[in-house]
Amino acid sequence: MEFLYRFLIFIHVVSAVASIGPFFILLPIIKKLIHAKEEELFAYLSTFKFVVRLSKHAGHVLVGSGVLLVLLGPWTWGTPWIVMTLVIMFLSLFFLARAFTPKLKGFEESGHDRSILAKKLNQTVWIYISLLLAMLWFMVTKPYLW
């Protein structure tokens, strides 16, 4: 049982890295979207979509392993850092549902100002990174809030 719990912690950490880390790759790509030619634009947008998809799937593993860790470990669902992580997670789900797709589609359509879209996309990436890092902070520091 001890091995299983430690393995789940490992899976949980790896999935956290896989859901947060790739977003930092997108920051320089966003700058390149403004002046990219059509061939380059497709490659950049494909990379962007892949990172968002990877983050979503890693998030599924993260949630699943987190549920198992709570069920098998010493923590309860009422533990303050778990409650706050869940609150931020639900907020990030609503945010993620409409955060990237409309902006990415704007790059594929003609007539949009790429610099404005890139600025909005950059803000969206930073907001999402902040939400993910807030959840990570709660999981790592496990603060006693109440």
CNS distance restraints for C-alpha pairs under 8 A (distance, minus, plus):
assign (resid   1 and name CA) (resid   5 and name CA) 6.26 0.50 0.50
assign (resid   2 and name CA) (resid   6 and name CA) 6.25 0.50 0.50
assign (resid   3 and name CA) (resid   7 and name CA) 6.01 0.50 0.50
assign (resid   4 and name CA) (resid   8 and name CA) 6.12 0.50 0.50
assign (resid   5 and name CA) (resid   9 and name CA) 6.33 0.50 0.50
assign (resid   5 and name CA) (resid  69 and name CA) 6.83 0.50 0.50
assign (resid   5 and name CA) (resid  72 and name CA) 7.09 0.50 0.50
assign (resid   5 and name CA) (resid  73 and name CA) 7.41 0.50 0.50
assign (resid   6 and name CA) (resid  10 and name CA) 6.31 0.50 0.50
assign (resid   7 and name CA) (resid  11 and name CA) 6.24 0.50 0.50
assign (resid   8 and name CA) (resid  12 and name CA) 5.96 0.50 0.50
assign (resid   8 and name CA) (resid  65 and name CA) 6.01 0.50 0.50
assign (resid   8 and name CA) (resid  68 and name CA) 7.65 0.50 0.50
assign (resid   8 and name CA) (resid  69 and name CA) 6.73 0.50 0.50
assign (resid   9 and name CA) (resid  13 and name CA) 6.15 0.50 0.50
assign (resid   9 and name CA) (resid  65 and name CA) 7.61 0.50 0.50
assign (resid   9 and name CA) (resid  69 and name CA) 7.27 0.50 0.50
assign (resid  10 and name CA) (resid  14 and name CA) 6.15 0.50 0.50
assign (resid  11 and name CA) (resid  15 and name CA) 6.05 0.50 0.50
assign (resid  11 and name CA) (resid  61 and name CA) 7.86 0.50 0.50
assign (resid  11 and name CA) (resid  62 and name CA) 7.66 0.50 0.50
assign (resid  11 and name CA) (resid  65 and name CA) 6.87 0.50 0.50
assign (resid  12 and name CA) (resid  16 and name CA) 6.19 0.50 0.50
assign (resid  12 and name CA) (resid  61 and name CA) 7.29 0.50 0.50
assign (resid  12 and name CA) (resid  62 and name CA) 5.29 0.50 0.50
assign (resid  12 and name CA) (resid  65 and name CA) 5.55 0.50 0.50
assign (resid  12 and name CA) (resid  66 and name CA) 6.55 0.50 0.50
assign (resid  13 and name CA) (resid  17 and name CA) 6.27 0.50 0.50
assign (resid  13 and name CA) (resid  62 and name CA) 7.87 0.50 0.50
assign (resid  14 and name CA) (resid  18 and name CA) 6.15 0.50 0.50
assign (resid  15 and name CA) (resid  19 and name CA) 6.06 0.50 0.50
assign (resid  15 and name CA) (resid  58 and name CA) 5.04 0.50 0.50
assign (resid  15 and name CA) (resid  59 and name CA) 6.72 0.50 0.50
assign (resid  15 and name CA) (resid  61 and name CA) 6.20 0.50 0.50
assign (resid  15 and name CA) (resid  62 and name CA) 5.27 0.50 0.50
assign (resid  16 and name CA) (resid  20 and name CA) 6.18 0.50 0.50
assign (resid  16 and name CA) (resid  58 and name CA) 7.13 0.50 0.50
assign (resid  16 and name CA) (resid  59 and name CA) 7.25 0.50 0.50
assign (resid  16 and name CA) (resid  62 and name CA) 6.21 0.50 0.50
assign (resid  16 and name CA) (resid 136 and name CA) 7.71 0.50 0.50
assign (resid  17 and name CA) (resid  21 and name CA) 5.42 0.50 0.50
assign (resid  18 and name CA) (resid  22 and name CA) 6.66 0.50 0.50
assign (resid  18 and name CA) (resid  54 and name CA) 7.36 0.50 0.50
assign (resid  18 and name CA) (resid  55 and name CA) 6.40 0.50 0.50
assign (resid  18 and name CA) (resid  58 and name CA) 5.88 0.50 0.50
assign (resid  19 and name CA) (resid  23 and name CA) 7.87 0.50 0.50
assign (resid  19 and name CA) (resid  54 and name CA) 6.93 0.50 0.50
assign (resid  19 and name CA) (resid  55 and name CA) 4.10 0.50 0.50
assign (resid  19 and name CA) (resid  56 and name CA) 7.03 0.50 0.50
assign (resid  19 and name CA) (resid  57 and name CA) 7.97 0.50 0.50
assign (resid  19 and name CA) (resid  58 and name CA) 5.30 0.50 0.50
assign (resid  19 and name CA) (resid  59 and name CA) 5.96 0.50 0.50
assign (resid  20 and name CA) (resid  24 and name CA) 7.77 0.50 0.50
assign (resid  20 and name CA) (resid  55 and name CA) 7.00 0.50 0.50
assign (resid  20 and name CA) (resid 129 and name CA) 6.68 0.50 0.50
assign (resid  20 and name CA) (resid 132 and name CA) 6.45 0.50 0.50
assign (resid  20 and name CA) (resid 133 and name CA) 7.63 0.50 0.50
assign (resid  21 and name CA) (resid  25 and name CA) 7.60 0.50 0.50
assign (resid  22 and name CA) (resid  26 and name CA) 7.10 0.50 0.50
assign (resid  22 and name CA) (resid  51 and name CA) 6.04 0.50 0.50
assign (resid  22 and name CA) (resid  55 and name CA) 7.59 0.50 0.50
assign (resid  23 and name CA) (resid  27 and name CA) 7.23 0.50 0.50
assign (resid  23 and name CA) (resid  51 and name CA) 6.80 0.50 0.50
assign (resid  23 and name CA) (resid  52 and name CA) 7.86 0.50 0.50
assign (resid  23 and name CA) (resid 125 and name CA) 6.98 0.50 0.50
assign (resid  23 and name CA) (resid 129 and name CA) 7.06 0.50 0.50
assign (resid  25 and name CA) (resid  29 and name CA) 7.06 0.50 0.50
assign (resid  26 and name CA) (resid  30 and name CA) 6.11 0.50 0.50
assign (resid  26 and name CA) (resid  48 and name CA) 6.53 0.50 0.50
assign (resid  26 and name CA) (resid 125 and name CA) 7.93 0.50 0.50
assign (resid  27 and name CA) (resid  31 and name CA) 7.01 0.50 0.50
assign (resid  27 and name CA) (resid 122 and name CA) 6.82 0.50 0.50
assign (resid  27 and name CA) (resid 125 and name CA) 7.73 0.50 0.50
assign (resid  28 and name CA) (resid  32 and name CA) 6.70 0.50 0.50
assign (resid  29 and name CA) (resid  33 and name CA) 6.38 0.50 0.50
assign (resid  29 and name CA) (resid  44 and name CA) 6.54 0.50 0.50
assign (resid  30 and name CA) (resid  34 and name CA) 7.33 0.50 0.50
assign (resid  30 and name CA) (resid 118 and name CA) 5.84 0.50 0.50
assign (resid  30 and name CA) (resid 121 and name CA) 7.25 0.50 0.50
assign (resid  30 and name CA) (resid 122 and name CA) 6.63 0.50 0.50
assign (resid  31 and name CA) (resid 118 and name CA) 6.94 0.50 0.50
assign (resid  32 and name CA) (resid  36 and name CA) 5.93 0.50 0.50
assign (resid  33 and name CA) (resid  41 and name CA) 6.28 0.50 0.50
assign (resid  33 and name CA) (resid  44 and name CA) 6.97 0.50 0.50
assign (resid  33 and name CA) (resid 114 and name CA) 7.22 0.50 0.50
assign (resid  33 and name CA) (resid 118 and name CA) 6.91 0.50 0.50
assign (resid  34 and name CA) (resid 114 and name CA) 5.09 0.50 0.50
assign (resid  34 and name CA) (resid 115 and name CA) 5.46 0.50 0.50
assign (resid  34 and name CA) (resid 118 and name CA) 6.58 0.50 0.50
assign (resid  35 and name CA) (resid 114 and name CA) 7.97 0.50 0.50
assign (resid  36 and name CA) (resid  40 and name CA) 5.54 0.50 0.50
assign (resid  36 and name CA) (resid  41 and name CA) 5.31 0.50 0.50
assign (resid  37 and name CA) (resid  41 and name CA) 5.82 0.50 0.50
assign (resid  38 and name CA) (resid  42 and name CA) 6.37 0.50 0.50
assign (resid  39 and name CA) (resid  43 and name CA) 6.77 0.50 0.50
assign (resid  40 and name CA) (resid  44 and name CA) 6.20 0.50 0.50
assign (resid  41 and name CA) (resid  45 and name CA) 6.01 0.50 0.50
assign (resid  42 and name CA) (resid  46 and name CA) 5.99 0.50 0.50
assign (resid  43 and name CA) (resid  47 and name CA) 6.19 0.50 0.50
assign (resid  44 and name CA) (resid  48 and name CA) 6.17 0.50 0.50
assign (resid  45 and name CA) (resid  49 and name CA) 6.09 0.50 0.50
assign (resid  45 and name CA) (resid 104 and name CA) 7.03 0.50 0.50
assign (resid  46 and name CA) (resid  50 and name CA) 6.06 0.50 0.50
assign (resid  47 and name CA) (resid  51 and name CA) 6.24 0.50 0.50
assign (resid  48 and name CA) (resid  52 and name CA) 6.39 0.50 0.50
assign (resid  49 and name CA) (resid  53 and name CA) 6.11 0.50 0.50
assign (resid  50 and name CA) (resid  54 and name CA) 5.97 0.50 0.50
assign (resid  51 and name CA) (resid  55 and name CA) 6.04 0.50 0.50
assign (resid  52 and name CA) (resid  56 and name CA) 6.25 0.50 0.50
assign (resid  53 and name CA) (resid  57 and name CA) 6.32 0.50 0.50
assign (resid  54 and name CA) (resid  58 and name CA) 5.99 0.50 0.50
assign (resid  55 and name CA) (resid  59 and name CA) 5.92 0.50 0.50
assign (resid  56 and name CA) (resid  60 and name CA) 6.46 0.50 0.50
assign (resid  57 and name CA) (resid  61 and name CA) 6.62 0.50 0.50
assign (resid  58 and name CA) (resid  62 and name CA) 6.05 0.50 0.50
assign (resid  59 and name CA) (resid  63 and name CA) 6.07 0.50 0.50
assign (resid  60 and name CA) (resid  64 and name CA) 6.12 0.50 0.50
assign (resid  61 and name CA) (resid  65 and name CA) 5.95 0.50 0.50
assign (resid  62 and name CA) (resid  66 and name CA) 5.95 0.50 0.50
assign (resid  63 and name CA) (resid  67 and name CA) 6.14 0.50 0.50
assign (resid  64 and name CA) (resid  68 and name CA) 6.40 0.50 0.50
assign (resid  65 and name CA) (resid  69 and name CA) 6.07 0.50 0.50
assign (resid  66 and name CA) (resid  70 and name CA) 6.27 0.50 0.50
assign (resid  67 and name CA) (resid  71 and name CA) 6.22 0.50 0.50
assign (resid  68 and name CA) (resid  72 and name CA) 5.95 0.50 0.50
assign (resid  69 and name CA) (resid  73 and name CA) 5.37 0.50 0.50
assign (resid  70 and name CA) (resid  74 and name CA) 7.07 0.50 0.50
assign (resid  70 and name CA) (resid  75 and name CA) 5.53 0.50 0.50
assign (resid  70 and name CA) (resid  76 and name CA) 6.22 0.50 0.50
assign (resid  70 and name CA) (resid  77 and name CA) 7.13 0.50 0.50
assign (resid  71 and name CA) (resid  75 and name CA) 7.86 0.50 0.50
assign (resid  71 and name CA) (resid  76 and name CA) 7.74 0.50 0.50
assign (resid  75 and name CA) (resid  79 and name CA) 6.57 0.50 0.50
assign (resid  76 and name CA) (resid  82 and name CA) 7.99 0.50 0.50
assign (resid  77 and name CA) (resid  82 and name CA) 6.39 0.50 0.50
assign (resid  77 and name CA) (resid  83 and name CA) 6.77 0.50 0.50
assign (resid  78 and name CA) (resid  82 and name CA) 6.99 0.50 0.50
assign (resid  78 and name CA) (resid  83 and name CA) 6.20 0.50 0.50
assign (resid  79 and name CA) (resid  83 and name CA) 6.21 0.50 0.50
assign (resid  80 and name CA) (resid  84 and name CA) 6.16 0.50 0.50
assign (resid  80 and name CA) (resid 143 and name CA) 7.45 0.50 0.50
assign (resid  80 and name CA) (resid 144 and name CA) 6.33 0.50 0.50
assign (resid  80 and name CA) (resid 145 and name CA) 5.89 0.50 0.50
assign (resid  80 and name CA) (resid 146 and name CA) 6.58 0.50 0.50
assign (resid  81 and name CA) (resid  85 and name CA) 6.03 0.50 0.50
assign (resid  81 and name CA) (resid 138 and name CA) 5.40 0.50 0.50
assign (resid  81 and name CA) (resid 139 and name CA) 6.76 0.50 0.50
assign (resid  81 and name CA) (resid 142 and name CA) 5.40 0.50 0.50
assign (resid  81 and name CA) (resid 143 and name CA) 6.02 0.50 0.50
assign (resid  81 and name CA) (resid 144 and name CA) 7.01 0.50 0.50
assign (resid  81 and name CA) (resid 145 and name CA) 7.39 0.50 0.50
assign (resid  82 and name CA) (resid  86 and name CA) 6.15 0.50 0.50
assign (resid  82 and name CA) (resid 138 and name CA) 7.49 0.50 0.50
assign (resid  82 and name CA) (resid 139 and name CA) 7.41 0.50 0.50
assign (resid  83 and name CA) (resid  87 and name CA) 6.22 0.50 0.50
assign (resid  84 and name CA) (resid  88 and name CA) 6.20 0.50 0.50
assign (resid  84 and name CA) (resid 135 and name CA) 7.79 0.50 0.50
assign (resid  84 and name CA) (resid 138 and name CA) 7.34 0.50 0.50
assign (resid  85 and name CA) (resid  89 and name CA) 5.97 0.50 0.50
assign (resid  85 and name CA) (resid 134 and name CA) 7.87 0.50 0.50
assign (resid  85 and name CA) (resid 135 and name CA) 5.06 0.50 0.50
assign (resid  85 and name CA) (resid 138 and name CA) 6.27 0.50 0.50
assign (resid  85 and name CA) (resid 139 and name CA) 7.28 0.50 0.50
assign (resid  86 and name CA) (resid  90 and name CA) 6.16 0.50 0.50
assign (resid  87 and name CA) (resid  91 and name CA) 6.32 0.50 0.50
assign (resid  88 and name CA) (resid  92 and name CA) 6.05 0.50 0.50
assign (resid  88 and name CA) (resid 131 and name CA) 6.72 0.50 0.50
assign (resid  88 and name CA) (resid 134 and name CA) 7.70 0.50 0.50
assign (resid  88 and name CA) (resid 135 and name CA) 6.57 0.50 0.50
assign (resid  89 and name CA) (resid  93 and name CA) 6.22 0.50 0.50
assign (resid  89 and name CA) (resid 131 and name CA) 7.86 0.50 0.50
assign (resid  89 and name CA) (resid 135 and name CA) 7.21 0.50 0.50
assign (resid  90 and name CA) (resid  94 and name CA) 6.56 0.50 0.50
assign (resid  91 and name CA) (resid  95 and name CA) 6.26 0.50 0.50
assign (resid  92 and name CA) (resid  96 and name CA) 5.81 0.50 0.50
assign (resid  92 and name CA) (resid 128 and name CA) 7.09 0.50 0.50
assign (resid  92 and name CA) (resid 131 and name CA) 6.50 0.50 0.50
assign (resid  92 and name CA) (resid 132 and name CA) 7.90 0.50 0.50
assign (resid  93 and name CA) (resid  97 and name CA) 6.10 0.50 0.50
assign (resid  94 and name CA) (resid  98 and name CA) 7.21 0.50 0.50
assign (resid  95 and name CA) (resid  99 and name CA) 5.68 0.50 0.50
assign (resid  95 and name CA) (resid 128 and name CA) 7.83 0.50 0.50
assign (resid  96 and name CA) (resid 100 and name CA) 7.00 0.50 0.50
assign (resid  96 and name CA) (resid 128 and name CA) 7.59 0.50 0.50
assign (resid  98 and name CA) (resid 102 and name CA) 6.98 0.50 0.50
assign (resid  99 and name CA) (resid 103 and name CA) 7.54 0.50 0.50
assign (resid  99 and name CA) (resid 124 and name CA) 6.43 0.50 0.50
assign (resid 100 and name CA) (resid 104 and name CA) 6.06 0.50 0.50
assign (resid 100 and name CA) (resid 121 and name CA) 7.16 0.50 0.50
assign (resid 100 and name CA) (resid 124 and name CA) 7.36 0.50 0.50
assign (resid 101 and name CA) (resid 105 and name CA) 6.10 0.50 0.50
assign (resid 102 and name CA) (resid 106 and name CA) 6.34 0.50 0.50
assign (resid 103 and name CA) (resid 107 and name CA) 6.93 0.50 0.50
assign (resid 103 and name CA) (resid 117 and name CA) 6.29 0.50 0.50
assign (resid 103 and name CA) (resid 120 and name CA) 7.58 0.50 0.50
assign (resid 103 and name CA) (resid 121 and name CA) 6.52 0.50 0.50
assign (resid 104 and name CA) (resid 108 and name CA) 6.91 0.50 0.50
assign (resid 105 and name CA) (resid 109 and name CA) 6.42 0.50 0.50
assign (resid 106 and name CA) (resid 110 and name CA) 7.68 0.50 0.50
assign (resid 106 and name CA) (resid 112 and name CA) 6.34 0.50 0.50
assign (resid 106 and name CA) (resid 117 and name CA) 7.15 0.50 0.50
assign (resid 107 and name CA) (resid 112 and name CA) 7.03 0.50 0.50
assign (resid 107 and name CA) (resid 114 and name CA) 6.60 0.50 0.50
assign (resid 107 and name CA) (resid 117 and name CA) 7.35 0.50 0.50
assign (resid 112 and name CA) (resid 117 and name CA) 7.61 0.50 0.50
assign (resid 113 and name CA) (resid 117 and name CA) 6.41 0.50 0.50
assign (resid 114 and name CA) (resid 118 and name CA) 5.89 0.50 0.50
assign (resid 115 and name CA) (resid 119 and name CA) 6.14 0.50 0.50
assign (resid 116 and name CA) (resid 120 and name CA) 6.28 0.50 0.50
assign (resid 117 and name CA) (resid 121 and name CA) 6.01 0.50 0.50
assign (resid 118 and name CA) (resid 122 and name CA) 5.96 0.50 0.50
assign (resid 119 and name CA) (resid 123 and name CA) 6.29 0.50 0.50
assign (resid 120 and name CA) (resid 124 and name CA) 6.14 0.50 0.50
assign (resid 121 and name CA) (resid 125 and name CA) 6.15 0.50 0.50
assign (resid 122 and name CA) (resid 126 and name CA) 6.29 0.50 0.50
assign (resid 123 and name CA) (resid 127 and name CA) 6.12 0.50 0.50
assign (resid 124 and name CA) (resid 128 and name CA) 6.15 0.50 0.50
assign (resid 125 and name CA) (resid 129 and name CA) 6.05 0.50 0.50
assign (resid 126 and name CA) (resid 130 and name CA) 6.02 0.50 0.50
assign (resid 127 and name CA) (resid 131 and name CA) 6.30 0.50 0.50
assign (resid 128 and name CA) (resid 132 and name CA) 6.22 0.50 0.50
assign (resid 129 and name CA) (resid 133 and name CA) 6.00 0.50 0.50
assign (resid 130 and name CA) (resid 134 and name CA) 6.03 0.50 0.50
assign (resid 131 and name CA) (resid 135 and name CA) 6.42 0.50 0.50
assign (resid 132 and name CA) (resid 136 and name CA) 6.22 0.50 0.50
assign (resid 133 and name CA) (resid 137 and name CA) 6.00 0.50 0.50
assign (resid 134 and name CA) (resid 138 and name CA) 6.42 0.50 0.50
assign (resid 135 and name CA) (resid 139 and name CA) 6.30 0.50 0.50
assign (resid 136 and name CA) (resid 140 and name CA) 6.06 0.50 0.50
assign (resid 137 and name CA) (resid 141 and name CA) 5.86 0.50 0.50
assign (resid 137 and name CA) (resid 142 and name CA) 7.76 0.50 0.50
assign (resid 138 and name CA) (resid 142 and name CA) 5.25 0.50 0.50
assign (resid 138 and name CA) (resid 143 and name CA) 6.67 0.50 0.50
